[in-house]
Amino acid sequence: MKQKNQATRISVGSKVFDVINYTLLGLIGLITILPFIHVVGSSFATSAEIASTRFLLFPTKFTLDAYRFIFSTDTIFRALGISVFVTFVGTIWSMFFSILTAYGLSRRDLVGRRALNFLIVFTMLFNGGMIPTFLVVQQTGLLNSLWALIIPVTINAFNMIILRSFFMNLPQGLEESAKIDGASDFGILFRIVIPVSLPSIATISLFYAVTYWNTYMHAILYLSDSTKWPVQVLLRQIVVLASGFNYDGTAYTDVPPPEVTIKMATIVVATVPVLLVYPFLQKYFAKGALLGSVKG
């Protein structure tokens, strides 16, 4: 009888904990999603409604004026294509070299491993700076080239260290069994290590993709040709136009949509493509790191 009452108390306490837990998580999720809803709602609102409402979530009258203003020229589609190219090629490029470097540094028998790790970590604390980096890009002939947005940031030291730590924690039995079967180092990497590491690789790939998609400062520094601007730089120019000025600072003669709706629509255009990619990678985040590999 006593055990039954104790089980009942545990059950009630567990239910109370679940209610409190779900309530807190729901509130945190609501606080997180409300600003984004505000941005999306404001991008479809009219100027009068934005002026009369301090925090708008759902506009009563929808208008596409802000998006018409953004997509009023074919330049935006060219910029989107450039950003997609830089993101896709850059992510593959960076992941290829990051995986090779991380796997090499994860091997405990690598000569000079500690020195190489120190040099890579050192770049996280100190770097050459903007001017020396610009001179390197200039001397290598990358100015006004889309490769100037990719090659200088090929490997992110933090992302590479995460991959290296993941590879180091893989069971040694995987490599040993592959070596017994006659697999080479590249065979072990591409046929054993990478398939097992897909959750970690997908996560780091998303980090790289977001970085390349949000490229702005490097494009300003290295690209003087406006026809090669990625979408982030072009959207910045659109915001400048919406504020009532042309590129050269002179007054804008036509009447553009309200500046606030332009800014909100710009955020949506710059954010939605990344959000559309996330569902395809979400399953890898939920999987266990060693799911399907050696157990016990």
C-alpha positions as CSV (number, residue, x, y, z in Angstrom):
1,M,0.0,0.0,0.0
2,K,2.9,2.3,0.9
3,Q,4.6,1.6,-2.4
4,K,1.4,2.3,-4.3
5,N,1.0,5.8,-2.6
6,Q,4.7,6.5,-3.3
7,A,4.2,5.6,-6.9
8,T,1.2,7.9,-7.1
9,R,3.1,10.8,-5.6
10,I,5.9,10.3,-8.1
11,S,3.4,10.2,-10.9
12,V,1.7,13.4,-9.8
13,G,5.1,15.1,-9.3
14,S,6.2,14.0,-12.7
15,K,3.1,15.5,-14.3
16,V,3.5,18.8,-12.4
17,F,7.1,19.0,-13.6
18,D,6.0,18.3,-17.2
19,V,3.4,21.0,-17.1
20,I,5.8,23.6,-15.7
21,N,8.5,22.5,-18.2
22,Y,6.2,22.7,-21.2
23,T,4.9,26.0,-20.1
24,L,8.3,27.5,-19.7
25,L,9.5,26.1,-23.0
26,G,6.3,27.4,-24.7
27,L,6.9,30.9,-23.3
28,I,10.5,30.9,-24.4
29,G,9.5,29.7,-27.9
30,L,6.8,32.4,-28.1
31,I,9.3,35.1,-27.1
32,T,11.6,33.8,-29.8
33,I,9.1,33.6,-32.6
34,L,7.2,36.9,-31.9
35,P,9.9,39.2,-33.3
36,F,10.1,37.2,-36.5
37,I,6.3,37.3,-36.9
38,H,6.5,41.1,-36.3
39,V,9.1,41.4,-39.1
40,V,7.0,39.3,-41.6
41,G,3.8,41.1,-40.7
42,S,5.3,44.5,-40.9
43,S,6.7,43.7,-44.4
44,F,3.1,43.2,-45.7
45,A,1.5,46.2,-43.8
46,T,0.6,49.6,-45.1
47,S,2.4,52.8,-43.9
48,A,-0.7,54.0,-42.1
49,E,-1.0,50.8,-40.1
50,I,2.7,50.7,-39.2
51,A,2.5,54.4,-38.0
52,S,-0.5,53.6,-35.8
53,T,0.7,50.3,-34.3
54,R,3.8,50.0,-32.1
55,F,4.1,46.2,-32.3
56,L,2.4,44.8,-35.4
57,L,1.9,41.0,-35.8
58,F,-0.9,40.5,-38.3
59,P,-1.7,43.5,-40.6
60,T,-5.4,44.1,-41.3
61,K,-4.7,45.1,-44.9
62,F,-2.0,43.3,-46.8
63,T,0.1,45.0,-49.4
64,L,3.0,43.8,-51.5
65,D,4.4,47.3,-52.2
66,A,7.7,46.6,-50.3
67,Y,8.3,43.4,-52.2
68,R,7.4,45.0,-55.5
69,F,10.0,47.7,-54.7
70,I,12.6,45.1,-53.9
71,F,11.9,42.9,-57.0
72,S,11.2,45.8,-59.3
73,T,14.5,45.1,-61.2
74,D,16.2,42.0,-62.5
75,T,19.3,43.0,-60.4
76,I,17.9,41.3,-57.3
77,F,17.6,38.0,-59.2
78,R,21.2,38.2,-60.4
79,A,22.3,39.0,-56.8
80,L,20.3,36.0,-55.5
81,G,21.9,33.8,-58.1
82,I,25.4,35.0,-57.0
83,S,24.6,34.3,-53.4
84,V,23.3,30.9,-54.1
85,F,26.5,30.1,-56.2
86,V,28.8,31.4,-53.4
87,T,26.9,29.6,-50.7
88,F,26.8,26.3,-52.5
89,V,30.3,26.2,-53.9
90,G,31.8,27.8,-50.8
91,T,30.1,25.3,-48.5
92,I,31.4,22.3,-50.5
93,W,34.9,23.9,-50.8
94,S,35.1,24.7,-47.0
95,M,33.8,21.3,-45.9
96,F,36.2,19.4,-48.2
97,F,39.3,21.1,-46.7
98,S,37.9,21.2,-43.2
99,I,37.2,17.5,-43.2
100,L,40.6,16.7,-44.6
101,T,42.3,18.9,-42.0
102,A,40.2,17.8,-39.1
103,Y,40.7,14.1,-39.9
104,G,44.5,14.5,-40.3
105,L,44.7,16.4,-36.9
106,S,42.6,13.8,-35.2
107,R,45.2,11.1,-35.9
108,R,47.2,10.7,-32.8
109,D,50.2,9.3,-34.7
110,L,50.5,12.5,-36.9
111,V,54.0,14.1,-36.6
112,G,53.8,17.7,-35.3
113,R,50.1,17.4,-34.4
114,R,50.4,19.6,-31.4
115,A,52.3,22.3,-33.2
116,L,49.7,22.4,-36.0
117,N,46.8,22.5,-33.6
118,F,48.5,25.4,-31.8
119,L,48.9,27.3,-35.1
120,I,45.3,26.8,-36.0
121,V,44.0,27.9,-32.6
122,F,46.3,30.9,-32.7
123,T,44.4,32.2,-35.8
124,M,41.3,32.3,-33.7
125,L,42.9,34.9,-31.4
126,F,45.1,36.8,-33.8
127,N,45.0,37.5,-37.5
128,G,46.6,39.7,-40.1
129,G,43.9,42.3,-40.1
130,M,41.9,43.9,-42.9
131,I,44.7,45.7,-44.8
132,P,47.1,42.8,-45.0
133,T,44.3,40.4,-46.0
134,F,43.2,42.9,-48.7
135,L,46.8,43.0,-50.0
136,V,47.0,39.2,-50.1
137,V,43.7,39.1,-52.1
138,Q,45.0,41.8,-54.4
139,Q,48.4,40.1,-55.1
140,T,46.8,36.8,-55.8
141,G,44.5,38.3,-58.4
142,L,41.2,37.6,-56.7
143,L,39.9,41.2,-56.7
144,N,36.5,41.5,-58.4
145,S,36.3,37.7,-58.5
146,L,33.6,35.7,-56.7
147,W,36.4,33.5,-55.5
148,A,37.5,36.4,-53.3
149,L,34.4,35.6,-51.2
150,I,35.3,31.9,-50.9
151,I,39.1,31.3,-50.8
152,P,40.1,33.7,-48.0
153,V,37.6,32.1,-45.6
154,T,38.1,28.5,-46.7
155,I,38.5,27.0,-43.2
156,N,37.0,28.4,-40.1
157,A,39.2,27.3,-37.2
158,F,36.3,26.9,-34.8
159,N,34.3,24.7,-37.1
160,M,37.4,22.6,-37.9
161,I,38.1,22.1,-34.2
162,I,34.6,20.8,-33.7
163,L,35.0,18.3,-36.5
164,R,38.4,17.3,-35.2
165,S,37.0,16.6,-31.7
166,F,34.2,14.6,-33.2
167,F,36.6,12.4,-35.3
168,M,38.8,11.9,-32.2
169,N,35.8,10.5,-30.3
170,L,35.0,7.9,-32.9
171,P,35.6,4.3,-31.8
172,Q,39.1,3.1,-32.8
173,G,37.6,-0.2,-33.7
174,L,36.1,1.3,-36.9
175,E,39.5,2.2,-38.3
176,E,41.2,-0.9,-37.0
177,S,38.7,-3.2,-38.7
178,A,38.9,-1.2,-41.9
179,K,42.7,-1.5,-41.9
180,I,42.4,-5.2,-41.4
181,D,40.3,-5.4,-44.5
182,G,43.0,-3.5,-46.4
183,A,41.4,0.0,-46.6
184,S,43.7,3.0,-47.2
185,D,43.5,6.2,-45.2
186,F,41.4,7.9,-47.8
187,G,39.2,4.8,-48.0
188,I,38.7,4.9,-44.2
189,L,37.8,8.6,-44.3
190,F,35.3,8.6,-47.2
191,R,33.8,5.1,-46.6
192,I,33.8,4.8,-42.8
193,V,34.4,8.1,-41.0
194,I,32.3,10.5,-43.1
195,P,29.1,8.3,-43.3
196,V,29.3,7.8,-39.5
197,S,29.8,11.6,-39.0
198,L,26.9,12.9,-41.1
199,P,25.1,14.6,-38.1
200,S,28.3,16.6,-37.3
201,I,29.1,17.3,-40.9
202,A,25.5,18.5,-41.6
203,T,25.7,20.9,-38.6
204,I,29.1,22.4,-39.7
205,S,27.8,22.6,-43.3
206,L,24.9,24.7,-42.1
207,F,27.3,27.0,-40.2
208,Y,29.4,27.5,-43.3
209,A,26.3,28.0,-45.5
210,V,24.9,30.7,-43.3
211,T,28.3,32.4,-43.2
212,Y,28.6,32.4,-47.0
213,W,25.0,33.5,-47.5
214,N,25.5,36.5,-45.1
215,T,28.7,37.6,-46.9
216,Y,28.7,41.4,-46.8
217,M,32.0,42.9,-45.6
218,H,34.2,40.8,-47.9
219,A,32.0,41.8,-50.9
220,I,32.3,45.5,-50.0
221,L,36.1,45.1,-49.7
222,Y,36.9,42.9,-52.7
223,L,34.2,43.6,-55.3
224,S,34.0,47.0,-56.9
225,D,31.9,45.6,-59.8
226,S,28.3,46.1,-58.8
227,T,27.2,43.3,-61.2
228,K,29.0,40.8,-58.9
229,W,27.4,41.9,-55.6
230,P,25.7,39.2,-53.5
231,V,22.2,39.7,-52.3
232,Q,23.2,41.1,-48.9
233,V,25.1,44.1,-50.4
234,L,22.3,44.7,-52.9
235,L,19.7,44.6,-50.1
236,R,21.7,47.2,-48.2
237,Q,21.6,49.5,-51.3
238,I,17.8,48.9,-51.5
239,V,17.4,50.1,-47.9
240,V,19.4,53.2,-48.8
241,L,17.1,53.9,-51.8
242,A,14.1,53.4,-49.5
243,S,15.3,56.0,-47.1
244,G,15.0,58.6,-49.9
245,F,18.5,58.7,-51.4
246,N,20.1,57.4,-54.5
247,Y,23.5,55.5,-54.5
248,D,25.4,58.8,-54.9
249,G,23.6,60.5,-52.0
250,T,21.2,62.7,-54.0
251,A,17.5,62.8,-53.2
252,Y,15.3,60.1,-54.6
253,T,12.8,61.7,-57.0
254,D,10.1,59.0,-56.9
255,V,8.1,58.1,-53.8
256,P,9.3,54.7,-52.5
257,P,7.3,52.6,-50.0
258,P,7.8,53.4,-46.3
259,E,11.4,52.8,-45.1
260,V,10.2,50.5,-42.3
261,T,8.4,48.1,-44.6
262,I,11.4,48.0,-46.9
263,K,13.7,47.1,-44.0
264,M,11.3,44.3,-42.9
265,A,10.9,42.9,-46.3
266,T,14.7,43.0,-46.7
267,I,15.1,40.9,-43.6
268,V,12.6,38.4,-44.9
269,V,14.2,38.1,-48.3
270,A,17.6,37.6,-46.6
271,T,16.4,35.1,-44.0
272,V,13.9,32.8,-45.7
273,P,16.3,30.9,-48.0
274,V,18.3,29.7,-45.0
275,L,15.1,28.8,-43.2
276,L,14.0,26.7,-46.2
277,V,17.3,24.7,-46.1
278,Y,17.1,23.9,-42.3
279,P,14.2,21.3,-42.5
280,F,16.3,19.1,-44.8
281,L,19.2,19.1,-42.3
282,Q,17.0,18.8,-39.1
283,K,16.9,15.0,-39.2
284,Y,20.7,14.9,-38.8
285,F,20.6,17.2,-35.8
286,A,18.2,14.8,-34.0
287,K,20.2,11.7,-34.7
288,G,22.7,10.3,-32.3
289,A,26.3,11.0,-33.3
290,L,27.2,7.3,-33.5
291,L,23.9,6.0,-34.7
292,G,24.4,2.8,-36.6
293,S,28.1,2.5,-35.9
294,V,29.9,0.1,-33.5
295,K,28.1,-0.4,-30.2
296,G,29.4,-1.5,-26.8
